[in-house]
């Protein structure tokens, strides 16, 4: 059952291993932490520490070996994939390092698709407005193959934000951006957190970006600690 009095996101004892050629690699080892509504949190760690795996588990794109991911008290691990997909469409925005764009749709059509999956309306004006705010006014009708890496990343962020989710999970969202566009993207994310209570978990290698969040976490040996 949902618990509106608790944290928006509660992560409890996540463990995850990968098996290849008879060898086991343990990536997450009892990772636990909370994210409150409206709280911006950065997650740092060495390359290969498992940050991207952790975000994929939190988004319900990958199931852990053990543990729980409670969104308003409801365990995403225990529900079926259809319900997880509905939550991602409407309440949990996700931007992973590999973009989430459909290659044969334009930037605008990709964002419109996200609106439609969540059952929203006014898809085209909402899509074009948000893409323009993210510096893509001249790329609205271009397909992903015509976009640079940084432009694709910003279009993916538009897909994640257009339905005004309660939680944004973002993996290195500024990695391919120059400093001006990186500041633009982060300002939009932090403004959404301030004005409408968006909770944000940002995976980043950028210490300056980490310092702009309310809270800083570190993934060390598969566990999450305060940074």
C-alpha positions as CSV (number, residue, x, y, z in Angstrom):
1,X,0.0,0.0,0.0
2,X,1.2,3.5,-0.7
3,X,2.4,5.5,2.3
4,X,2.1,9.3,1.6
5,X,3.7,10.1,5.0
6,X,7.0,8.4,4.1
7,X,9.7,9.3,1.6
8,X,8.8,9.4,-2.1
9,X,11.4,6.7,-2.8
10,X,12.8,4.2,-0.3
11,X,15.5,1.8,-1.4
12,X,16.0,-1.2,0.9
13,X,18.9,-3.7,0.8
14,X,19.3,-3.9,-3.0
15,X,21.7,-6.6,-4.2
16,X,22.6,-7.4,-7.8
17,X,25.1,-9.7,-9.4
18,X,26.0,-10.5,-13.0
19,X,27.2,-13.9,-14.1
20,X,29.5,-14.4,-17.1
21,X,31.6,-17.4,-18.1
22,X,31.1,-18.9,-14.7
23,X,32.3,-15.8,-12.8
24,X,30.1,-13.7,-10.6
25,X,30.4,-9.9,-10.3
26,X,28.5,-8.4,-7.4
27,X,27.6,-4.8,-8.3
28,X,25.1,-3.9,-5.5
29,X,25.5,-5.1,-1.9
30,X,22.6,-4.1,0.3
31,X,22.3,-0.6,-1.1
32,X,19.8,1.4,1.0
33,X,18.7,5.1,1.0
34,X,15.7,7.4,0.8
35,X,14.8,10.3,-1.5
36,X,12.2,12.8,-0.3
37,X,9.6,14.6,-2.5
38,X,11.2,17.8,-3.9
39,X,14.7,16.7,-2.8
40,X,17.6,16.9,-5.3
41,X,20.3,14.2,-4.7
42,X,23.5,13.5,-6.5
43,X,25.1,10.1,-6.7
44,X,28.8,9.8,-7.3
45,X,31.2,6.9,-7.5
46,X,34.1,5.5,-9.5
47,X,33.7,4.3,-13.1
48,X,32.3,0.8,-13.0
49,X,31.0,1.1,-9.4
50,X,27.4,0.2,-10.5
51,X,25.7,3.6,-10.6
52,X,24.0,2.9,-13.9
53,X,22.9,-0.5,-12.7
54,X,21.4,1.1,-9.6
55,X,19.5,3.6,-11.7
56,X,18.2,0.9,-14.0
57,X,16.9,-1.0,-10.9
58,X,15.3,2.1,-9.4
59,X,13.5,2.7,-12.8
60,X,12.2,-0.9,-12.9
61,X,14.1,-1.6,-16.0
62,X,16.1,-4.3,-14.3
63,X,15.1,-6.4,-11.3
64,X,17.5,-6.9,-8.3
65,X,18.5,-10.2,-6.8
66,X,17.2,-9.0,-3.5
67,X,15.8,-5.9,-1.8
68,X,12.9,-3.5,-2.4
69,X,12.4,-0.2,-4.3
70,X,9.4,1.5,-2.7
71,X,7.7,4.4,-4.6
72,X,5.2,6.0,-2.2
73,X,5.4,2.7,-0.3
74,X,4.5,0.4,-3.2
75,X,7.4,-2.0,-4.1
76,X,8.3,-1.7,-7.8
77,X,10.1,-5.1,-7.5
78,X,6.9,-6.8,-6.6
79,X,4.5,-5.4,-9.1
80,X,4.2,-6.5,-12.7
81,X,6.0,-5.0,-15.7
82,X,2.8,-3.3,-17.0
83,X,2.4,-1.4,-13.8
84,X,6.1,-0.4,-13.8
85,X,5.7,0.8,-17.4
86,X,2.7,2.9,-16.4
87,X,4.7,4.5,-13.5
88,X,7.6,5.3,-15.8
89,X,5.2,6.9,-18.3
90,X,3.5,9.2,-15.9
91,X,5.4,9.6,-12.6
92,X,9.0,8.5,-13.0
93,X,11.1,10.2,-15.6
94,X,14.2,8.3,-16.7
95,X,17.3,9.5,-18.7
96,X,19.9,6.8,-19.1
97,X,23.3,7.1,-20.8
98,X,21.9,5.3,-23.8
99,X,19.2,7.6,-25.0
100,X,15.5,6.6,-25.0
101,X,14.6,8.1,-28.4
102,X,12.8,6.2,-31.1
103,X,15.1,6.5,-34.1
104,X,12.5,6.9,-36.8
105,X,10.6,9.7,-35.0
106,X,11.6,13.4,-34.9
107,X,12.5,15.0,-31.6
108,X,9.0,16.5,-31.4
109,X,7.3,13.2,-32.2
110,X,9.4,11.4,-29.5
111,X,8.2,13.8,-26.9
112,X,4.6,13.6,-28.2
113,X,4.8,9.8,-27.9
114,X,5.7,10.2,-24.2
115,X,2.6,12.4,-23.7
116,X,0.4,9.9,-25.4
117,X,1.7,6.9,-23.4
118,X,0.7,8.8,-20.2
119,X,-2.7,9.6,-21.6
120,X,-2.0,13.3,-21.8
121,X,-3.3,15.9,-24.3
122,X,-2.0,19.0,-26.1
123,X,1.1,16.8,-27.0
124,X,2.5,18.9,-29.8
125,X,2.6,22.3,-28.2
126,X,3.9,20.8,-24.9
127,X,6.6,19.0,-26.8
128,X,7.7,21.9,-28.8
129,X,7.7,24.3,-25.9
130,X,9.9,22.0,-23.7
131,X,12.3,21.2,-26.5
132,X,12.7,24.9,-27.2
133,X,13.4,25.6,-23.5
134,X,16.1,22.9,-23.7
135,X,17.8,24.7,-26.6
136,X,16.5,22.5,-29.4
137,X,14.2,25.1,-31.2
138,X,16.1,24.5,-34.4
139,X,16.0,20.7,-34.1
140,X,12.3,20.1,-33.5
141,X,11.7,18.2,-36.8
142,X,15.1,16.3,-36.8
143,X,15.4,12.6,-36.2
144,X,17.9,11.3,-33.6
145,X,20.4,10.4,-36.3
146,X,20.6,14.2,-37.2
147,X,21.2,15.2,-33.5
148,X,24.6,15.4,-31.8
149,X,25.2,13.4,-28.7
150,X,24.4,16.4,-26.5
151,X,21.2,17.2,-28.5
152,X,20.0,13.6,-28.2
153,X,20.6,13.8,-24.4
154,X,18.5,17.0,-24.1
155,X,15.7,15.5,-26.3
156,X,15.8,12.5,-24.0
157,X,15.5,14.8,-21.0
158,X,12.4,16.4,-22.6
159,X,10.9,12.9,-23.0
160,X,11.5,12.3,-19.3
161,X,10.2,15.7,-18.1
162,X,7.2,16.4,-20.4
163,X,4.6,14.6,-18.2
164,X,5.8,16.4,-15.1
165,X,6.8,13.3,-13.1
166,X,7.3,13.2,-9.4
167,X,10.8,11.6,-9.7
168,X,13.6,12.1,-12.2
169,X,16.3,9.5,-12.5
170,X,19.2,10.9,-14.6
171,X,22.4,9.2,-15.5
172,X,25.2,11.7,-16.5
173,X,22.6,14.0,-18.0
174,X,25.3,16.8,-18.7
175,X,28.1,14.5,-19.8
176,X,28.1,15.5,-23.5
177,X,27.1,19.1,-23.1
178,X,29.3,22.2,-23.1
179,X,29.2,24.3,-20.0
180,X,26.5,26.7,-21.2
181,X,24.1,24.0,-22.2
182,X,24.9,22.0,-19.1
183,X,24.0,24.9,-16.9
184,X,20.8,25.4,-18.9
185,X,19.7,21.8,-18.4
186,X,20.6,21.7,-14.7
187,X,18.8,25.0,-14.1
188,X,15.6,23.6,-15.7
189,X,15.8,20.4,-13.5
190,X,16.5,22.4,-10.3
191,X,13.8,24.9,-11.1
192,X,11.3,22.0,-11.5
193,X,12.4,20.7,-8.1
194,X,11.8,24.1,-6.5
195,X,8.6,25.0,-8.2
196,X,6.6,21.8,-8.3
197,X,8.4,19.4,-5.9
198,X,10.2,17.2,-8.5
199,X,12.5,14.8,-6.7
200,X,15.8,14.2,-8.5
201,X,18.5,11.6,-8.4
202,X,21.4,12.6,-10.6
203,X,24.3,10.3,-11.3
204,X,27.3,12.5,-12.1
205,X,31.1,12.7,-12.2
206,X,30.9,16.5,-12.0
207,X,31.8,17.8,-8.5
208,X,30.4,21.2,-9.3
209,X,27.0,19.7,-10.3
210,X,27.0,17.5,-7.2
211,X,27.5,20.5,-5.0
212,X,24.3,22.1,-6.5
213,X,22.1,19.3,-5.1
214,X,20.5,19.2,-1.7
215,X,22.2,16.0,-0.8
216,X,25.2,14.0,-2.0
217,X,25.5,10.2,-1.9
218,X,28.4,7.9,-3.0
219,X,28.3,4.3,-4.2
220,X,31.2,2.4,-2.6
221,X,31.7,-1.3,-2.9
222,X,28.0,-1.8,-3.8
223,X,26.6,0.2,-0.9
224,X,25.3,3.8,-0.8
225,X,26.8,6.1,1.8
226,X,26.6,9.9,2.5
227,X,29.3,11.7,0.5
